[in-house]
Amino acid sequence: GLDKFLTNPQDFLLLHQFYCENNSWPDNRTNLMEGACKSLLKEPNTSHSEAVDDRVNDHDLRRASDYLASIIMLSNITGISKDRNTATKDFPAIHEFKEDLFLMKIATGRRVYKSEENSRIEPKHRKIAEFMAARYLALRVREGLPLSRVMALMMGMDGGILPDLRSVYAWLVTMLSGM
């Protein structure tokens, strides 16, 4: 039942990473993406993890990472600048956003994002960023944000989902099913 994961090299790498972490195969694509995100948010450097892990819990780190992914996906920007001086239209400064700055900066240093020059980050994998954005939006809807507001962000003038957000929408529908 893993054939669908083997047609795309990126999916194959995620599948391999999942297996290495869990010593088992995922039951479905959602489990694969959850496992990949969890793995990519771990700090591989022991000295870095010792300095930060006592001040950051997994839930808050995940929320900050998902928040940044949702900003990138919904705004159709390339990434985020960790420094005000290198901010541009395509890389707005992380200081402009409302979530906890400390948590967001820690999230930008994890493997879910790749570092670019001038203190800028981009999502490492678009598929993972789409999943994380949908996970954040689903959380916000469960917290009381009207689904109509989320849909307004994702829809074009013709009333259809914007092409760049179709995967985010598909994940969002999956995550909110049965709500």
VODO-576971 format. One record per residue (C-alpha): x, y, z; residue in one letter; chain. Coordinates in steps of 0.5 Angstrom, whole numbers, always signed. Layout:
<rs>
> X/Y/Z/A/A .
...
</rs>
This chain:
<rs>
> +0/+0/+0/G/A .
> +6/+5/+0/L/A .
> +6/+5/-8/D/A .
> +3/+12/-8/K/A .
> +9/+15/-3/F/A .
> +14/+12/-8/L/A .
> +12/+16/-14/T/A .
> +15/+23/-12/N/A .
> +22/+23/-9/P/A .
> +20/+28/-4/Q/A .
> +15/+23/-1/D/A .
> +20/+18/-1/F/A .
> +25/+22/+3/L/A .
> +19/+23/+8/L/A .
> +17/+16/+8/L/A .
> +25/+14/+9/H/A .
> +25/+19/+15/Q/A .
> +19/+17/+18/F/A .
> +21/+10/+18/Y/A .
> +28/+12/+21/C/A .
> +25/+16/+27/E/A .
> +19/+11/+28/N/A .
> +22/+4/+26/N/A .
> +15/+3/+22/S/A .
> +11/+5/+16/W/A .
> +6/+11/+17/P/A .
> -2/+8/+16/D/A .
> -3/+14/+12/N/A .
> -1/+21/+9/R/A .
> -3/+25/+15/T/A .
> +1/+20/+19/N/A .
> +7/+21/+15/L/A .
> +6/+29/+15/M/A .
> +6/+29/+22/E/A .
> +12/+25/+23/G/A .
> +16/+29/+18/A/A .
> +14/+35/+22/C/A .
> +16/+32/+29/K/A .
> +22/+30/+26/S/A .
> +24/+36/+23/L/A .
> +22/+40/+29/L/A .
> +27/+36/+33/K/A .
> +34/+40/+35/E/A .
> +39/+35/+32/P/A .
> +45/+39/+35/N/A .
> +46/+37/+43/T/A .
> +49/+43/+45/S/A .
> +43/+47/+42/H/A .
> +38/+43/+45/S/A .
> +41/+43/+52/E/A .
> +41/+51/+51/A/A .
> +33/+52/+49/V/A .
> +29/+45/+50/D/A .
> +28/+47/+58/D/A .
> +25/+54/+56/R/A .
> +21/+51/+50/V/A .
> +15/+46/+50/N/A .
> +14/+42/+43/D/A .
> +7/+45/+43/H/A .
> +9/+52/+43/D/A .
> +14/+50/+38/L/A .
> +10/+47/+33/R/A .
> +5/+53/+34/R/A .
> +10/+58/+32/A/A .
> +12/+54/+26/S/A .
> +5/+52/+24/D/A .
> +4/+60/+24/Y/A .
> +10/+62/+20/L/A .
> +8/+57/+15/A/A .
> +1/+60/+14/S/A .
> +4/+67/+14/I/A .
> +8/+64/+8/I/A .
> +3/+60/+4/M/A .
> -3/+65/+5/L/A .
> +1/+71/+4/S/A .
> +5/+68/-2/N/A .
> +12/+70/+0/I/A .
> +18/+67/-1/T/A .
> +20/+67/+6/G/A .
> +21/+71/+12/I/A .
> +27/+75/+15/S/A .
> +30/+74/+22/K/A .
> +33/+81/+21/D/A .
> +29/+88/+20/R/A .
> +35/+90/+16/N/A .
> +34/+85/+11/T/A .
> +27/+85/+10/A/A .
> +24/+86/+3/T/A .
> +17/+85/+0/K/A .
> +18/+78/-1/D/A .
> +22/+77/+6/F/A .
> +18/+81/+11/P/A .
> +21/+81/+18/A/A .
> +19/+76/+23/I/A .
> +18/+82/+28/H/A .
> +12/+84/+24/E/A .
> +8/+78/+26/F/A .
> +4/+77/+33/K/A .
> +6/+70/+35/E/A .
> +12/+70/+41/D/A .
> +18/+73/+37/L/A .
> +23/+68/+42/F/A .
> +19/+62/+39/L/A .
> +18/+64/+32/M/A .
> +26/+65/+32/K/A .
> +27/+58/+35/I/A .
> +22/+55/+30/A/A .
> +26/+59/+24/T/A .
> +33/+55/+26/G/A .
> +29/+48/+26/R/A .
> +30/+43/+20/R/A .
> +23/+45/+18/V/A .
> +26/+51/+15/Y/A .
> +32/+52/+11/K/A .
> +37/+58/+12/S/A .
> +38/+63/+6/E/A .
> +43/+69/+6/E/A .
> +42/+75/+10/N/A .
> +38/+72/+15/S/A .
> +33/+69/+11/R/A .
> +29/+63/+12/I/A .
> +24/+59/+7/E/A .
> +20/+53/+8/P/A .
> +25/+46/+7/K/A .
> +19/+43/+3/H/A .
> +13/+46/+0/R/A .
> +9/+40/+2/K/A .
> +11/+40/+9/I/A .
> +9/+48/+9/A/A .
> +2/+47/+6/E/A .
> +1/+41/+11/F/A .
> +3/+46/+17/M/A .
> -1/+52/+15/A/A .
> -7/+48/+14/A/A .
> -6/+45/+21/R/A .
> -5/+52/+24/Y/A .
> -11/+54/+20/L/A .
> -15/+48/+23/A/A .
> -13/+50/+30/L/A .
> -15/+57/+29/R/A .
> -22/+55/+27/V/A .
> -23/+50/+33/R/A .
> -21/+56/+37/E/A .
> -27/+60/+34/G/A .
> -24/+63/+28/L/A .
> -30/+63/+23/P/A .
> -29/+59/+17/L/A .
> -32/+64/+13/S/A .
> -26/+68/+14/R/A .
> -21/+63/+13/V/A .
> -24/+61/+6/M/A .
> -24/+69/+4/A/A .
> -16/+68/+5/L/A .
> -16/+62/+0/M/A .
> -21/+64/-5/M/A .
> -20/+68/-11/G/A .
> -25/+73/-15/M/A .
> -28/+68/-18/D/A .
> -30/+64/-12/G/A .
> -25/+59/-13/G/A .
> -19/+57/-9/I/A .
> -13/+60/-11/L/A .
> -8/+55/-15/P/A .
> -3/+56/-10/D/A .
> -7/+54/-4/L/A .
> -11/+48/-7/R/A .
> -6/+43/-2/S/A .
> -7/+48/+4/V/A .
> -15/+47/+3/Y/A .
> -15/+40/+1/A/A .
> -11/+39/+8/W/A .
> -15/+44/+12/L/A .
> -22/+40/+9/V/A .
> -19/+33/+12/T/A .
> -17/+36/+18/M/A .
> -24/+39/+20/L/A .
> -28/+33/+17/S/A .
> -32/+31/+23/G/A .
> -32/+37/+26/M/A .
</rs>
